[in-house]
Amino acid sequence: ENFEAAVDMANQLRPAFVVITGDLIQDPGDARQIAAFRKVTARLDPSIPLRLVAGNHDCGNVPTEATLRGYRDAFGRDQYTFDVQGTHFIVLNTCMTHRPDNVMGRWNEQLTFLEEGLRAAKDANAEHIVVFMHHPPFLKHRGEEDGYYAIPRKRRTPLLSLMRKFGVRAVFAGHWHRNSHGMDGSLEVVTSGPVGKPKGDTRSGIRIVEVFPDRLVHTYTPLGRVPRHLLPSD
């Protein structure tokens, strides 16, 4: 019901695209859950592109080549880039960043993929560069201790260094089931609460992002509360 409510909000707002930052299902590879996910996403207006991000419930807490392949078979690419109205977006699979134990080569490939995407965006003079991932690099600040809810410092540091080097505007992540915000220089790291299973004092909701030439403005909005000033005039 929450997922349907989120899709209904998107249909009213008609954004340039919708992104789900991971945990599309509960159990990796579960055919019944995948079918349920597809049934709800089919409610989304077909004119609104849907962008998916791999989460630990999609690939496993410690992913393997088999679980990564299972994700790609069910949902498509787990790393990709796209452009919308002058902004360059990069999607990463941070399951193999958080715990690359079984797929260390994939983590190394991800760094190369990220650098190539950032360099291409810089060469194309992208107005903004934005990265989507499931696990945030940090919740409050880049020096915080390692833990379940953020990328370990060993891999956090090179990721952040690349993003700062190429002027990434913001990272949008999920995973924590709450809202959080932090800065690393001019890089903004935004962790959004969930549509399902909120924790703490966070309510189920979606994050609405407005893109301007010089800034991004974003607001976490509880389900059912569609901001009237953002509704299409037609």
Secondary structure as GFF3:
##gff-version 3
##sequence-region A 1 234
A	DSSP	alpha_helix	2	13	.	.	.	ID=ss1
A	DSSP	beta_strand	18	20	.	.	.	ID=ss2
A	DSSP	alpha_helix	31	41	.	.	.	ID=ss3
A	DSSP	beta_strand	50	52	.	.	.	ID=ss4
A	DSSP	alpha_helix	56	59	.	.	.	ID=ss5
A	DSSP	alpha_helix	65	75	.	.	.	ID=ss6
A	DSSP	beta_strand	80	84	.	.	.	ID=ss7
A	DSSP	beta_strand	87	91	.	.	.	ID=ss8
A	DSSP	alpha_helix	95	98	.	.	.	ID=ss9
A	DSSP	alpha_helix	104	123	.	.	.	ID=ss10
A	DSSP	beta_strand	128	132	.	.	.	ID=ss11
A	DSSP	alpha_helix	153	165	.	.	.	ID=ss12
A	DSSP	beta_strand	170	173	.	.	.	ID=ss13
A	DSSP	beta_strand	180	184	.	.	.	ID=ss14
A	DSSP	beta_strand	187	191	.	.	.	ID=ss15
A	DSSP	beta_strand	205	212	.	.	.	ID=ss16
A	DSSP	beta_strand	215	222	.	.	.	ID=ss17
A	DSSP	three_ten_helix	228	230	.	.	.	ID=ss18
###
